[in-house]
Amino acid sequence: MQEVWQVSLKHQLIDIYVQNPSSEWAEINISTSGLLNLTIVSDRFKGLSFSQRRDNLQNVLNQFKISQGFISLYTVEEARSLNLSVPPITNENSINSWQDLALLAANPQNQRPSLESELRTPRTITFYSFKGGVGRTTALTHVAWILAMRGRKVVAVDLDLEAPGLSTAFRLDPSPEFGIVDYFYERSYQPDGVEPNVLITKIFGEVTIPDATGRLFIVPAGALTLDYISKVDDLRAATILDNGETLWTLFRREIQEQLKPDVILVDSRTGINEWGALSLLQAADEAIIFLFPNEQNRQGIDLLLKSLNSFGKLSINFVFSPVPDLSETGMKKVTEIWKLLSDVIEKEPNMEQVNETDYEIADPFIVPYLPPIALADHYPVTGLLDYYNRIANLIDEDNNQKRLGEILNTKDSDERWRIIESLNFPALNAADPKANLIDLFQKTANFEKFLDGSTCLIKGRKGTGKTALYSLLLNHEPKAKELANGRLDAVTFFSGHGTFDQSRPSRDEFQFIHRQLGETGTWEALWRAYLILRLFQSRQLNLARGNNIEKFNNLRNTLSNLPIGRWQSEHTQALIQLTNDDNFRLIVKDALDLFGEQKIQINQTIWILYDDLDEDFSEKNGVREQALTGLFQLIQACDARRLTSVRFKIFIREDIWNRLNFDNKSHFNGRDLLLKWTRVDFLRLALRQAMQSRAFKNLVDMTSPIENIDTATEENLNKALDLLWGVRRRTGTKAKYVHRWVYERLSDLSGATFPRSLSVLLQGAKEHELSYKGQASLKSPSDRLIRGTSLERGLEKASEERCDAIRQEYPDLERFFESLEGVPALPTKEELYVVWQQSYLDSYPDFDNFSGFLSDIGLAKWREKEIRYGFADIYVYGFKMIRKGGR
């Protein structure tokens, strides 16, 4: 990352003038108007006049375009005579006003790196908005209510002193005698030795919430009287008391001693003013910023964030409220503004780092315009609490982290290791008959679309679960029908081709058949004959029934004479004969019509399933393209003949489908399904695998029971998995959530995500975690079974597995893949151009088309922000690319 000029200037001045840090120093301060104020104390000035000193310094300053203000240059002795000393380093605790923050933002060279903040009890969350009318107070009241219902002890404080209203949202009976304005005012102007009258016990009231397991206390601003107006006008938020405390730290200490709350929620003043500064800069551990999705709000929040970026203390989340339009147009506006604000709050991209920083910029929270809330006399409107649950979940996260610590700390070290050892995450290979598919199959979000009879084309990258669906229907039919909830009760399943078939042509035999196709033989006819052959031998098709029995005599005799069992040369010769012979081709069509009629008579539909099409057909000489084109032409022909009882399901790699080119390919538009794994699908699969361990399942059942993984909410899935891998990657409220990190790292740049890679990652993480067993010097994490570093090692294993898979998908790219070793994972255009020239120029002579192809297959994509290409993390480690920065 390029060093900001202020830091660069300070480094140069220190290198030149500060040879003895115990007595020499340099102080740089940039005013908010951009003037450079500079003080240097150095014995390099000995014997030099001020003008000579200035001329000496000017050689350094000329490198920077800056307007100069006060320049003070002293020897060490001169500085001592003037009682000058090294200025203290600015830290977060000294930032009490917007002016302090602006000066901090203008002077990054004087900032001390922020230490990772520890979880404080109580944690203070400030609800802030730049402008009013955005539902900030309304949200706070609902969130406070939700947290109290969950068992939290909540204190809500009204610091919107110039427009108070929090206390009117609730019925406080009795109301407190005083408010926080009275409390602050008395302590600001109270004479020495006089005991305060406005005690902490007199400024809060409790909200009665039936059936709540927690409690909710409200600290109002105060009674609205003429005296209140006078006090607010006299009060100063930045007041420092005689004991060195601020008004807020005193209040926080006393409310903690009195109530011991779990969380403090602060309703802040809008805009840029001293009480807003107190709410954000002094009080808050986290800020929830509310804004209406328009340019006025965006510009105000943009200014605020540019200042807060230098503060480093706050975890910031956005809530768009009230959003009047949830259509595509309205959501587009929200997304645009959210992305702009997220770009501001993110740190400058590090060119040495592949992924974005490990900081979490949460998805935007959206609260629509809700008339029942807008017109309500009192809050909360209990029927609409769901709109505020996500905000409550965010706040409740810290309590969840403590909950995990309490749970796992009850386990002794040996028991913890036993639980980890009992975990097992096999990389599910649906083609393996020994695979535990019935227990580990995960129904994804698009499973319902798969059940649609009109869906005949199932596309996906290698490892996205195509064969798992194929195997589920054929090997575990009762389970498939159970998952389908009645939609498959009248459906039978049959393998047209795939691993389910012990008797099928090999790749070499298909090559031979392709060469034997005569002038009249086609792949469409071959697929039809192959299907009839298989249906007849499996006794699905009865050619001895119907009004035209004699018509099928030759076909029946040909098929009856074939050996039963594994595929032999007789089968191959029969298949060629049925395909090339004109009479047989006509009879085979009629036989397929007869089969459809037989299914209609028994009110059954049959699904014909095709898998392994990439394995059994070579690309050489166009065999695969011609074979697959023929298969899809067969489907079109069956549709034209209205074979409604015969439905096809073709499982095919997405890249193979994209390369096919045949007439009427658009016939399959809307009848296709691209397998996609959502983050919730991933969570369900991870938990399903983890809960194969009885010890882990018992842990989940005791703390976060899940009745049905397929219907559990994302929130409940996360609570259960938090026991496995924790809440966030690292400590601190800005670190990424583990569940997001896992999903993002196992996704390529086309949006495809790979469940097999998830299993490999988790198994690798478990094995690495066990390597810590017996190392007494390494403390086990208190809030998870598997630590973050183990997940990182697991990611490397998953990357290796995924790289092997993409090598199989694109064998012609092997030289390019080999050339990636040692290449930066965030290469410039020139660097990637060199790799292409050396490895793939002959096969793909246009670089721009080649880079577009890399983007299409999810391997690498141009990143406009960094002006570089970025390779997906899931491939970086396996191809041994150079990756610097955090994982």
N, C-alpha and C positions, 0 to 999 in steps of 0.2 A: 504494500500500500504506500502510495506516495506520501511523504512527510509533509504536513502543513507548514507553511512558510514561517509561522511564529516559532514552532519547535525547531525548525532548521536554523533560524537566526540565533536562537538561544544556544543551541549546540555549538555553533561557530564561535560565538562570543566566549563561551566557557573554555573551548579548546585554546583560544588565543590568549585570554586574559586571566583565567583562573588556573594558576599553577599550584597554588596552595589553598585548597578548599576550606581549611580551618580559619583563614583570615581574609581570603579574597572571594568575591561573589559578583554576580551580575543579575540585575532585576529588570525584566521587561514587562511593561504594562501598556496594552493597547486600549485607548479609550473607546467608548461606544461609538464615537464619531470617526474613529479610525486613526487617531494621532498616536505616534510612537513616543512613549515616555520611558526613558532609559537611565538606569543608574548602574555604574560599574565601579567596583572597588578593586584595584589591582596595582601591584608594585611595578608593572610595566610602564606606568605613567611617571615614575620617578625621573626627575630632571627635565620633564617636558612641560612646556607652557600649555594653557588650556587649548589654544588654537592648534598647537602641534598634536595634542591628544585627540582633538576633534578630527584633524586631518587623517590621523592614524586610523580612527574608527570609521571614517567615511568610506574607506576602501571596502569594508565589509557591508556597510549600509547600502552602497550603490548597487549591490546585487538584488535589492528588494525595492519594489515600487511602493513606498510608504511615505506619508507626510510626517515630518518630525515635530515632536512637541518639546517637552523638557528633557534635556540631555545633561546628566551629571556624571562627571568622571573624576575619581579621587584615588589617591594612593591609600594604602592601608593606614598610615599614620594620620592622614588628613581625615579619614572617616572616623577614626577613634576620637580625634579632637572635637568632632561634631556629634559624637555619641550615636553614629549610625550603626545599625546592626542588620543582620540578614533578615529579610522579611519572612514571615511564616508562610508555609505553603497553604494555598487555599484548599479547604476540604468541605465536604457536604454540610457539616454542622454549622459552618459560618455563613451559609446562604440562607438569608431570611427574607429577602425582598426581590422584586423583579429586577431592580437595578443590580443587586448582587449577582443575580443569575445572568443578566446581560453582560456584565464584566467578565464573569466566568467563561461565558461562551466566546467572548472576544479574545480570551487569553488561554488557549489550550496548553501553552508552554508552562503555565503555572499550576496545572492541575496534577494532583496526585492520583495514580491509578486507583480506581475504586476497588475496595476489597469486596469479596462475595458477601452479600448481606445474609445474616442468619435469620431464621424464622423467629420473629418476636411475638410475644404474647402480652397483650392482645395485638393483633395485626390491624393497622388502620388503613381503610380504603376510602379514598376521596371520590365523590361523585361530582364531576366538574363539567361545565359547559362554557363556551366562549360567549354565546348568546342565550337569552332566555327562551322559554316557550318550547323546549325540546323534551319535556317529560322527565327531567332529571330527578326532581323531588318525588314524582310519582313512582319512578323506578325504584328509588331508594326505599320507599315505604313497602313496596311489594317484596323486594329482596329481603328486607329486614324481617318481614312476616314469615317468609319461606324458611329463612335460617333458624328462626325461633321454633318453627314447627318441626324442624329437623333435630332439635335438641340443643341448639347453640344459645349461649347467653350473649345478646347483642345490645350494644349501646349506640343509638343513633343521635348525632349531634347536629344542631342547626347552626352552621356558620355563615349562612346567607343573611348576615346581620342587617343589611339595608333593605331586604325584602323577605323577611322571615315567613315561614308557613308550615314547617314540618309538624309542629305540634297540633295544627288544626286538622291535619290529615288523620290523626288518631283521636280516639276518645280517651283522654287522660282523666281519671276520676279517682282521687282528687288531682288537680293540676299542681305542679310544684310551685313553691312560694316565689322562687326567683328563677332566672335563666342564666345562660353563660355570659351574657353581657354584664349582668350585675356581678358575677363572680370575677370576671376579668377587670372590671372597673375598680372594684374595691381593692384588689391586689396591686393595681397600677398606682393608686393614689393614697393607699393606706399609710398613715404615719407610723414611724418606728415604734415598736412596743405595744401596738394596739392589736388585740386579737380580732380576726375577721368575724363578721356577722353572717356573711353569705357563705355557709359551709357547703362542702361538696354534696352532703346529704340533702340539701335544700334545693338543688337545681335539676333534679331528674324525677320523672314520674314513670310508672310502669303501665304498659298496655296489657289488658287482660285478653288472653288468647285461649279460648276453650280448646281443650285436648292437646295443647302444645306441650312438648317435653322440654322445651327451652324457655327462655324469658326474653322480653324485649323492653328496654328502657329508653326513654326519650329525654334528651337534654335540649329544651327549647332555647331560642334566642333570648326570650324574656317577654314580659307583658308589654303590649304596645301602648305606652303612655308618653306624655311630654318628657318625662324624666328619661325614658328609654332613648328618645331622640337625642337628648343632650349627651347621654353617656356614649352613644355610638359615635357622635361627632368628636368627642374628646379622646376616645380610645385609639391607641396605636398598636397595630398587630405585632410590630417588631420590638415591643418593649422588653427590656432585659431587667429582671428583678434583682434585688440586692444580693441574693444568694447565687446569682449567675444563671438561674433558670429563665426560660422564656415562659410566657403565659401558657403556651400549649404544653410544654413539658411538665409544668406544675399540674395542670389539669389532668394530663394523662396519668401521671404518677398517682394522684389522689383518687381518680376514678378506678384505677387498677386496684388500689388498696381497699377501696370500699366495695366494689362489685365483682372484681376479678372476671371481667368479660372475656369471651373468646375472640370477639371482633368488635371494632369501632367503625361505624359508618359515618362519614362526614358529608353533609350537604353543603357544598361550597358556594361562594358568591360567584356570579358570572363575570366574565371579562378579565381585564388586567387591572387589578387593584390589590390593596394590601391584604384584605381578608382572603382573597383567592390565592395570594402568595402564601399566606399562613397555611391554608388548607392543603396546598400541593407541596410546598417546599419544606415546611416544618413538620406537618402532621403526617403526611401520607407515606405509607410503604408501597401502596399501589394506587394507580389513578384509573378511573373509568370515565372516559371522556365522551360526552353526549353531543351529538350534532345533527342538525337537519341537513340532508344531502343537497346543499346548494353552495354557490361560490363564496358567499359571505362567510359562512361557517368554515369552509375549507381554508380560506386565507387566514382567518384568525387562528385556527388550530395549527396551521402550517407555521406561523410565527412562533407560537407557543412551543411547538416541538423542536424547532431549530435551537431554541434556548435550552429546553430540557435535555436535549441530546448530550450536552456537556455536563449535566448534573449527574447522570449515570445511576441515580439511586432508585428511580421509579420503574416499576413494571406498568406498562401502559396498554390499555385495551380501548377499543372504540365501540360505541353503540350509536347506530343511526336511528333517530327517533324524532317525531313520529313519521314514518314513511307512508305517504298517502297512496302510493302506487306500487304494488308488488308484481306488476306485469314485467315482461322482458325489458320494456323501456325504463321502468323505474329501477329495476335491479341493476341495469347497465349503468345508470347514473351513480348508484351506491358503490358499485364495484370500481368505477373509474376514480372516484374520490378516495375510496379506501386504499387503492393501490398508490395513489399519489402521496397520501399521508404515510403509508407504510414505507415508501422509499425514503421519506424524510427521517423517519425514526430509526431505520436501519443504518448501521455504520457504513462507511465507504467500503466498497468491495475490495477485498485483498486479492491482487492478481496472482498471488502464490497459492490461493485457496480455491479448491474446486467448487464446493458448494457455497451457498450463502452462509452467513455466520450461524453459529449454533444458537442464536437468539430466536425466541419465538415471537413472531408477529401474529397474534391470534386472528382467526377469521372474523369478519365484521359481525357484530351482533345487530340484529334488526328487530325493532319493535314497530309494528304497523300502526297507522292511525286507528284507534279503537274508540268509537263513540261512547260505549258504556263507561270507559275510563274518563274520557273527556268531560262527561256530564255527571260523574259521581260526586256525591257530597262528602263521602268518607271513603277511606282506603283501608285495606286493600279490596279490590273487586275480586273476590275469591275465585270466581269462575274463569278468570283470565290470568291466573298465576303462571300458567305454562309459558307465557310469553317472557317471563322474567327468570325462569328456572336456569337457563344457561348462564346468566350473570351470577346467580346464587351458586351454581356449580363451580364457577371460577373462583369465587371467594372461599368456598368450602374446601378447596383443594388442599390448603395448608393443614386443615384439620384432618383430612384424609391421610396426609403424609404422617402426621403424628399418630393416627390410628394404626397405620402399618407398623410403625416403630413399636407401639405397645403390643401388637400381636406377635411380631417376630422376636421381640426381646424376651417373650415368655418361653421361647424355645432354647434349650441348651445347644451348645455348638454341635454336639454329636447328632442331635435330632435334626438340626438344620441341614447338615451334610447328608443325612439319610433321605430327607425329602428331595434334595437336589439329585441324588443318585437314582432315585426312583423315577425321575422324569425321563421321558423318551420321546424324541421327535423324528420318527422315521420319515425319510423323503419318500412320500407315497408314490409308488409306481403302479398305476392302475393296470398296466399290462402284466404285472407279476401276479399269478394266481394266488400266491401266498399273502398278498397285500391285504391289510385289514381295512378294506374299503368300507364295509358296512358300518364300522364304528367311526371312521375318520372322514367319510364323505361330507363335504360342506356344501349345502344348498346356497347358491349365491343369489344376489339381488335379481339377476335376469333369468333365474330358473323358471319362473312362470312363463316367460316368453319362449323358452325352450319347449315347454309342454304344448304350445300352440301347434296344432296339426299342420298348419300351413307353413310353419318354419321348417325348411328343408336343408338349409345351408348353415352349418355351425362353424364359424371361423375363430381362429385364435393363434397366438404365438405358441411356440413349443413350450410346454410346461404350464399352460394356463388351464388345463383340466378337460381337454376334449376327450381323451381316452378314459378319464374317470367317468364321464357321462355315459359313454359307450358301454363301459364295463358295468356300471350300475344297473342299466336296463337289462343287460343280458345275464349277468351273474347274480344279481340281487334284485330280482323282479319284485318280490314282496316289499322290500325296503323302498324301491322306486315308487311303487303305487301308494305306499304310506305317505311318502313325502309329497306326492301329487295331490293328496286330499280328494281322491275320487275322480280326478280328471283322466286317469289312465285305466279305469276299471274295465272298459270295453276294448282295450288295446293289448295286442300281443306283440312281442319283439322278435326280430329275426336278423341275424348277421348276414348281410349281403357280402361283406368282406371285412376282415380284421383279425385281431389276435384271438378272438373267441373261437375261430375256426381252426380245428386241428387239421382239417383237410382243405387245402387251398393252394393255388399255384404260387410258386416262388417268383422272385424277381427275374431269374433267368428264364423261367417258363413263360412269364408274360412277355419277355423280350422275344422269345421264339414265336409265340402266338402273333405278336405284332408283325414279325417278318412274313408269317404265313397268310396274313389277311390278303385275300385276292382283290380283284378289281371291284367286285360287288360287296365284299365283306367290309364292315365298318366297326368301329369301336362301340357305337350305339347298339348294333346287333349283337356284338360279343357280350356286352354287359347284360343284355336281355337274356341271351342263351345261358350265361353263367348263373343268372338268378334262377331261371327255370330249372337248371341242373341241380342247384343247391336245394330249392324248394321240393323237388321231386325226391331227392335222396333223403331229405329230412322228414318226408311223409307229410309235409305241409300241403302239397299239391296232389290231388287225386285225378289222374287222367283216365280212370276207368269209370267215371261218373259223368252223367250229362247226356244230352240228346245226340251228341256227335262223337260217340266213343270210337268208332272206326276211323274217324278223321285223325285221331292222335295215335293210331297204332304204331306207325314208324317211329314217331318221337318217343312213345312209351317203350318200345322195344330197344331203341338205342340207349335210352337212359337206364333201363332195367339191366342191361348187360354190363354196365360199368361196375367195377369192384367197389365194395363198401369199405370205408376206412380212409386211410391217408391218400392224398392226391397222388395219382400215378399217371404214366404216359397215356393210358387209355382215356383218362379224363381230358387231358390236353387235346388229344386227337378228336375226341367227340365235340369238344368246344369249338375247335376250328371248323369241323364239319357243319355244326349247327349255324355257324356264323357265315360261312361262304356259300352254302347250298341255298339256292333261291327258294325252293319248296320248304325247306326247314325254317328259313327265316320267317315265312308267312305263318307257318304252323305255330312257331314259338310265340308270335304276337297273339295269336288266338288262345294259346295256352295261358298266357298271362292274363288275358281278359277272363278266361274261365276261372282262374284263381281268384280274381277280384269278385266275381259273382258268388263263388263259394263262401267268401268271407261275408258278403252282404247277407247271405241266407242265414248265417248264424249270428248276425248283428255284431260282427267283430271288425275292427280295423287293425291292420298289421303295419308296424313300422319296420322298414328295411334299413338297416344301419350299415354305414361304410366308414371304416377307419383304416389307419396304416397306409393311406394312399401315397404318402411321401416316402415311406420305406420301401414299398413293393414296386414302384415304378421309377425307373431311371430317367433323369433328364436328358441323357445322351440320345442324340438323333431325334429329339422331340417326342419320345415315347410317352413321357408323363403328360405332356400337354395334350396330345391326341387322345390318350386314354381318358383323361379327366373330362375333356370336351365331350367325348362320347357318352360318359356317364351322365353329364348334365343334359345332353340331348335326349337321353332315355327318359329322364324326369319330365322334360317338356312334352315328349311324345305320350307319356302316360297321362299327363294332365289333359292333353288334347283328346285322348280316348276316354276321358272322364272316369279314370280308375279311382274313384273316391275312397275305396276301402284300402287302397295301397298307398302308404305315405313313405317318403324317403327322408332319411336324416344323414347328411354327408358331413363328416368331421374332417376339416381340412385346415392346413396352416394358412394363415392370412396372406402371407407373402406369395404363396403358390396361387391362391385365388386371384390376387391382384395381377399376376403375370399372365393369367389365362385370357385369351382373346377369341371369342367365338360369336356367331350370329345370335341375336336375341339374348345376350347375357343379361340385359336389363329385366328379363323375365323373372329374375331372382331378387330384384329390388323389393324390399319390404318383406321378403320371405327368408331373409338372412338374419343371423344373430352373431354379433362379435362378443366373444367371452371377455368380460371385464370383471375384475375383482375390486370392489369398493373397500374402503378402509374398514367398514363394519364387517364385511366378509372375511377380511384378514384377521380381525379380532376374534371372530367366531372360530375360525380354523385354529388359531393359536391356542385358544382356551380349550377347544375340543381335544387337541393333542395333549395339552398339559394335564387335563383332567382324566386322561387314561391312567395317570398315577393316582392310586388310591390315597396316598398320603397328602398329595396336593389337593385333591378333591375334598378331603376332610377339612383341610385348612380353609378352602373356599366356602364350604357348607357352614362352617362355624362363624364366618365373618361377613361374607358377601354371597349368600346362597343364590344360585341360578337354577330356576326350575326347568327352563327350556332354552338351550343355547340359541336355537333358531329364531326365537321370538324375543330374546332379551334385548333391552335397550342398549345403546352404545355406552351410556353412563354406567349401567350395571356391569357390562362386559369389562369396561376399564377398571372398575373397582376390583373385580376378581383378578384381572391380569396385573394390577398394581403389585399384588403379592409376589408375582413372578419377576417383573422387571422394573418396578418402581413407577413413580409418577412422571418425573422429568429426568432427562439424561444426566444432568449434573445438578448440584444444589443451586438454589436461587430461582426466583420467579421468572427470569427471562429465558432460562434454558428450555430447549425443545421438549415437548412431551414425548415420551418414549414411543407411544403408539403411533405418533405421526412420523417420528424418525424412522422406525422400522418400515412403515409403508412407503415413505418417500425413497428410502435407500434401495428398496427392492422393486422400484418402478423404473422403467426405462423412459426415454424422452418422447416416446409416442403415447405415453399413458398406460402402456401395458404393465401389469404387475404379475408376479410369478409365485403361486402358492408353493411350488416345490422348493423355491429358493428360501421361503420362510422356514420350512422344516430344516433345511440345511443350516440356516443362520442360527436357529434355536438349538439345534443339536451341537453345533460348533461352540456356541456360547456356554452351554452346559458343560461340555468337556473342558473348556478353558477355565471355567469357574472351579471345577474340581481340582485343577492344578494348584489352586491356592490352599487346598486342604493340608493341614499340618504346618502351615507357615504361621507361627504364633505372632510374628512381627507385623503381619497384615491383618488389620481389623476388618471383620466382615461387615457389610452394610447393614444398618438397622432397619431399613425400610423396604428391602427387596431380597429375593433369593439370589438373583443373578445381577452382578454389577455392570456398569456401563462399559468398562474395558473388555469384559467378556463378550458383550454384544458386538463390540467392534471387531474382535477376533472372529466371531461368528459371521459377520458381514464379509470378511475376507474369504471365508470358506464358501459362502453363498455366491460371491462374485466368481470364484473359480468354477463352480458348478454351472453358473449361467453362461460363462464364456465358452465352456464345453458345448452347451446347448446351441449357442448361436453359431459355433463352428459347424455343427451338424446341419443347421438351417441353411448356411451360406458357405458351402465348402469351397466355392470359387474365390472367396475372400481370404483364404488361409494366409496367403503371402502378406496381405495387408494387416491381418491380425498379428502376425509374427512381428511385423515392423513397428507395432505400437509400443513394444517394450522399450522403456526408457524415454518415451515421449511425454511431455507435460500433459496432464489431464485437462488443462485449460490452454490449448495451444493457440498461437496466433494463426492467421490465415496462411502466412508464409511457412510456418512449421508444418501444418497439415498438408500443404501443397507439396512439400519435399517428400513426405511419407507417401503420398499418392503417386508422385513421379517415380519413386523407387520401387513401388510394389504393385500398382494397379493401372498405370497409364495405358498399357497395351489393351487391357480388357475394357476400360472405361475412359475413353480419351478426352472427355470434357469434364474439367474439375468441378464446375458449378453444378452440373448434373450429378456428379458423384457425391458432392457434399449434400445435395438434396436427397439422394438415396440414403445416405447415412442418417439423415433426419427422419425419413420415412420409416426406417427399421428401428428407430429409437436409440441408436448408438451414440450419435453426436448431433449437436444443434448449434447454430450460430447464436451467440449471446450478445445482443446489441449493446447492453449496458457496459460490458467489459471489453467489447470489440474483439472478441475471441470466440473460438469454438469451445463448447463444453461437452465432455464425455460423461455419460451417466455413471453414477457411483457403482451401480451394479456390475459394470464392466471394468472399471479402473483397476481394481486389485488383481483380477484374474488375468488381465493382459499386461500386468506389471508396469503400468504407466507411473510416471512420477507424480505423486500427489502430496502437496505440502499444505499445512494448515490442519484445523480440526476436522475430525470425521463427521 
